[in-house]
Amino acid sequence: QSPYQCTVCMKSFSSSSNLLQHQRSHATKKTYKCMQCGKSFSRISALTQHQAVHRGERIFECSNCGDRFTRSSSLILHGKTHEGEKPFVCTQCSRRFSRASELVAH
């Protein structure tokens, strides 16, 4: 788990600056709306980043291995595999895996 957590929505962040930027989203009017799904954002840059998900663009790149992801949350989860964490758990036997593909193969 990341050390910085939003007290409003409980989302976790790896740095205090990312948490601070996120917390502003709770207080700011969300005026930028995605025409595809209706989700609203307080910054045009956040909307632009979100729209890349609809296009299937993998804009989030892992600095360790170069793997790319459509969502920042997927990159964060992937990053845990480089730290030795095993966030993917089998619901049948509780065995843990570092990658989702390993869990599926299991």
Backbone bond lengths (Angstrom), bond angles and torsions (degrees), N, CA, C in turn:
res aa  C-N    CA-C-N  psi(-1)  N-CA   C-N-CA  omega(-1)  CA-C   N-CA-C  phi
1 Q - - - 1.449 - - 1.521 109.42 -
2 S 1.317 116.25 140.56 1.453 121.20 179.64 1.522 109.62 -72.10
3 P 1.331 117.03 149.36 1.465 120.45 -173.16 1.524 116.22 -75.54
4 Y 1.326 118.58 -15.66 1.457 121.04 -177.27 1.523 109.59 -112.25
5 Q 1.350 116.33 119.00 1.460 120.33 -174.45 1.519 110.89 -123.61
6 C 1.330 115.54 135.97 1.456 122.33 177.32 1.527 108.60 -72.93
7 T 1.327 116.68 129.05 1.464 120.64 -178.88 1.531 112.23 -78.66
8 V 1.329 117.20 -12.82 1.464 121.04 179.89 1.528 111.18 -84.17
9 C 1.340 116.54 -49.31 1.468 119.80 -174.72 1.530 113.51 -118.94
10 M 1.324 117.44 -1.39 1.473 124.41 177.44 1.533 113.87 69.30
11 K 1.319 118.59 13.18 1.465 121.42 176.75 1.529 108.33 -71.99
12 S 1.337 116.75 141.43 1.463 121.68 -176.52 1.521 111.57 -103.76
13 F 1.338 114.96 150.63 1.457 121.75 -179.01 1.517 110.11 -137.28
14 S 1.333 115.20 153.83 1.462 120.33 -176.62 1.522 112.85 -84.73
15 S 1.334 117.45 -15.15 1.467 119.60 179.55 1.524 110.22 -139.92
16 S 1.323 115.32 156.13 1.464 120.01 -179.74 1.525 110.87 -67.70
17 S 1.341 117.51 -32.17 1.465 119.66 179.67 1.531 111.26 -67.84
18 N 1.333 117.23 -37.12 1.468 120.06 176.36 1.523 110.69 -66.90
19 L 1.329 116.89 -38.86 1.465 120.98 177.30 1.523 110.11 -63.12
20 L 1.328 116.94 -45.37 1.460 121.05 -179.22 1.527 110.97 -61.07
21 Q 1.317 116.65 -44.47 1.463 120.83 178.32 1.531 110.28 -61.42
22 H 1.327 116.93 -41.82 1.463 121.49 178.55 1.529 111.17 -64.23
23 Q 1.334 117.38 -43.70 1.463 121.08 -176.89 1.522 111.49 -60.96
24 R 1.315 116.79 -30.41 1.465 120.01 177.30 1.525 111.06 -62.53
25 S 1.326 116.55 -28.47 1.470 119.83 -178.49 1.525 111.63 -66.57
26 H 1.321 117.49 -25.66 1.463 120.31 178.85 1.527 111.30 -74.50
27 A 1.336 116.51 -28.04 1.458 120.59 -175.97 1.526 112.84 -98.25
28 T 1.314 117.18 -14.47 1.459 121.72 -174.85 1.527 110.90 -95.83
29 K 1.315 114.69 142.58 1.462 119.97 176.89 1.528 109.14 -67.32
30 K 1.317 116.12 133.26 1.462 121.35 -178.20 1.526 108.99 -93.48
31 T 1.324 114.88 95.83 1.460 120.10 -173.32 1.524 114.16 -100.59
32 Y 1.320 117.98 -8.93 1.470 121.22 -178.45 1.523 109.11 -103.22
33 K 1.328 116.09 112.76 1.461 121.34 -173.36 1.525 111.52 -110.10
34 C 1.320 115.76 135.52 1.460 121.82 175.85 1.525 107.96 -76.00
35 M 1.310 116.82 123.36 1.461 121.04 -178.15 1.528 111.80 -75.20
36 Q 1.331 116.57 -13.69 1.459 119.43 -178.86 1.527 112.82 -85.06
37 C 1.336 116.68 -40.55 1.467 119.00 -175.49 1.524 113.93 -124.93
38 G 1.332 117.64 -10.41 1.451 120.58 177.33 1.518 115.79 89.60
39 K 1.321 118.05 -3.72 1.462 120.88 179.86 1.528 109.05 -68.73
40 S 1.345 116.28 140.20 1.462 120.97 -176.86 1.522 111.53 -111.44
41 F 1.336 114.86 152.63 1.458 121.77 -177.22 1.519 110.48 -136.53
42 S 1.323 115.91 153.98 1.458 120.88 179.92 1.530 111.96 -87.77
43 R 1.339 117.68 -17.78 1.462 121.59 -179.55 1.530 109.55 -125.76
44 I 1.327 116.16 140.74 1.466 120.58 178.34 1.526 110.33 -63.12
45 S 1.325 116.93 -33.08 1.469 119.99 179.46 1.529 110.88 -64.93
46 A 1.318 116.74 -35.53 1.468 120.41 178.32 1.527 110.39 -69.09
47 L 1.330 116.69 -38.97 1.466 120.27 176.65 1.528 110.43 -63.70
48 T 1.319 116.60 -44.87 1.467 121.10 179.84 1.521 110.62 -60.10
49 Q 1.325 115.66 -43.47 1.467 120.75 178.41 1.529 110.48 -63.62
50 H 1.319 116.75 -41.84 1.459 121.99 178.68 1.530 111.23 -62.75
51 Q 1.311 117.32 -42.29 1.464 121.05 -177.64 1.526 111.79 -63.13
52 A 1.321 117.33 -26.44 1.466 121.19 177.56 1.527 110.36 -62.33
53 V 1.335 116.85 -29.85 1.468 121.10 177.93 1.528 109.78 -63.51
54 H 1.334 116.76 -43.31 1.467 120.67 179.27 1.528 111.56 -62.74
55 R 1.321 115.78 -32.29 1.472 120.16 179.85 1.527 111.87 -84.75
56 G 1.323 116.93 -4.91 1.459 120.52 179.75 1.516 113.91 76.14
57 E 1.326 117.04 16.60 1.461 120.77 -179.63 1.526 110.04 -75.11
58 R 1.296 115.93 135.34 1.466 121.88 178.95 1.526 108.32 -99.01
59 I 1.340 115.92 85.07 1.460 120.49 -173.29 1.522 113.84 -93.15
60 F 1.326 117.52 -10.58 1.464 120.84 -179.32 1.521 109.33 -99.33
61 E 1.341 116.47 114.66 1.464 121.31 -174.45 1.523 111.61 -110.12
62 C 1.325 115.56 134.60 1.458 121.95 177.12 1.527 108.77 -73.98
63 S 1.323 116.61 125.88 1.464 120.60 -179.31 1.526 111.93 -74.19
64 N 1.322 117.64 -15.34 1.465 121.02 179.80 1.522 112.89 -84.33
65 C 1.334 117.22 -42.90 1.470 119.12 -172.30 1.526 114.51 -128.19
66 G 1.329 117.68 -9.12 1.458 120.07 178.55 1.516 115.54 88.12
67 D 1.340 118.29 -4.64 1.466 120.25 176.23 1.525 108.76 -58.81
68 R 1.328 116.48 146.81 1.456 120.87 -177.34 1.525 110.06 -122.06
69 F 1.350 115.15 150.47 1.458 121.44 -175.01 1.524 110.69 -137.68
70 T 1.336 115.67 155.21 1.460 120.77 178.64 1.526 111.63 -81.64
71 R 1.310 117.33 -24.26 1.468 121.49 -177.27 1.525 111.04 -124.27
72 S 1.337 115.37 143.98 1.465 119.63 178.49 1.524 110.52 -64.59
73 S 1.330 116.71 -33.76 1.469 119.76 -179.88 1.529 110.91 -64.35
74 S 1.324 116.94 -34.29 1.469 120.45 177.28 1.519 110.79 -68.44
75 L 1.329 116.48 -38.26 1.465 120.51 177.28 1.523 110.44 -64.78
76 I 1.322 117.24 -42.05 1.468 121.11 179.41 1.523 110.05 -62.53
77 L 1.319 116.86 -45.25 1.461 120.74 178.50 1.527 110.54 -63.01
78 H 1.320 116.97 -42.31 1.461 121.85 177.11 1.529 110.78 -60.70
79 G 1.324 116.67 -40.87 1.463 121.16 -178.70 1.515 112.64 -58.24
80 K 1.307 116.92 -29.74 1.463 121.16 179.34 1.527 111.42 -63.59
81 T 1.340 117.20 -26.74 1.465 119.52 178.95 1.525 110.84 -67.57
82 H 1.324 117.12 -30.41 1.464 120.86 178.15 1.528 111.06 -74.74
83 E 1.316 116.18 -22.09 1.466 121.42 -179.91 1.521 111.57 -91.25
84 G 1.325 116.71 3.70 1.462 120.87 178.87 1.514 114.31 85.83
85 E 1.329 117.52 2.95 1.462 120.02 179.47 1.526 110.09 -76.72
86 K 1.310 115.27 154.46 1.466 121.75 178.34 1.529 108.68 -127.29
87 P 1.346 116.16 82.39 1.469 120.11 -174.06 1.526 115.74 -79.61
88 F 1.334 118.20 -9.54 1.465 120.98 -177.11 1.524 109.78 -97.95
89 V 1.339 116.21 118.22 1.461 121.66 -172.74 1.528 110.70 -117.01
90 C 1.327 116.28 132.92 1.461 122.12 175.65 1.527 108.38 -73.84
91 T 1.322 116.85 127.12 1.466 120.73 -179.30 1.527 112.19 -74.27
92 Q 1.325 117.24 -15.36 1.466 121.15 -179.03 1.530 112.65 -86.28
93 C 1.339 116.41 -43.78 1.470 119.07 -173.41 1.531 113.99 -124.15
94 S 1.321 117.89 -1.70 1.468 124.46 179.07 1.527 114.30 69.68
95 R 1.324 118.01 9.85 1.458 120.59 176.32 1.524 108.40 -67.72
96 R 1.339 116.10 142.21 1.456 121.67 -175.84 1.529 110.85 -107.87
97 F 1.340 115.20 148.34 1.456 121.60 -179.03 1.523 109.87 -135.11
98 S 1.323 115.55 151.39 1.463 119.75 179.69 1.529 111.97 -84.61
99 R 1.314 117.60 -19.80 1.468 121.68 -179.21 1.536 110.70 -128.37
100 A 1.326 115.33 145.25 1.466 120.69 178.81 1.524 110.65 -62.05
101 S 1.322 116.80 -36.89 1.469 120.37 -179.04 1.528 111.43 -64.00
102 E 1.338 116.87 -33.23 1.466 120.55 177.62 1.527 110.46 -67.44
103 L 1.334 116.02 -39.77 1.465 120.52 178.26 1.526 110.12 -64.38
104 V 1.323 117.43 -44.57 1.465 121.41 -179.98 1.525 110.37 -61.81
105 A 1.331 117.11 -43.21 1.468 121.13 179.67 1.527 111.35 -64.77
106 H 1.327 116.14 -33.59 1.467 121.87 179.71 1.521 109.88 -65.60
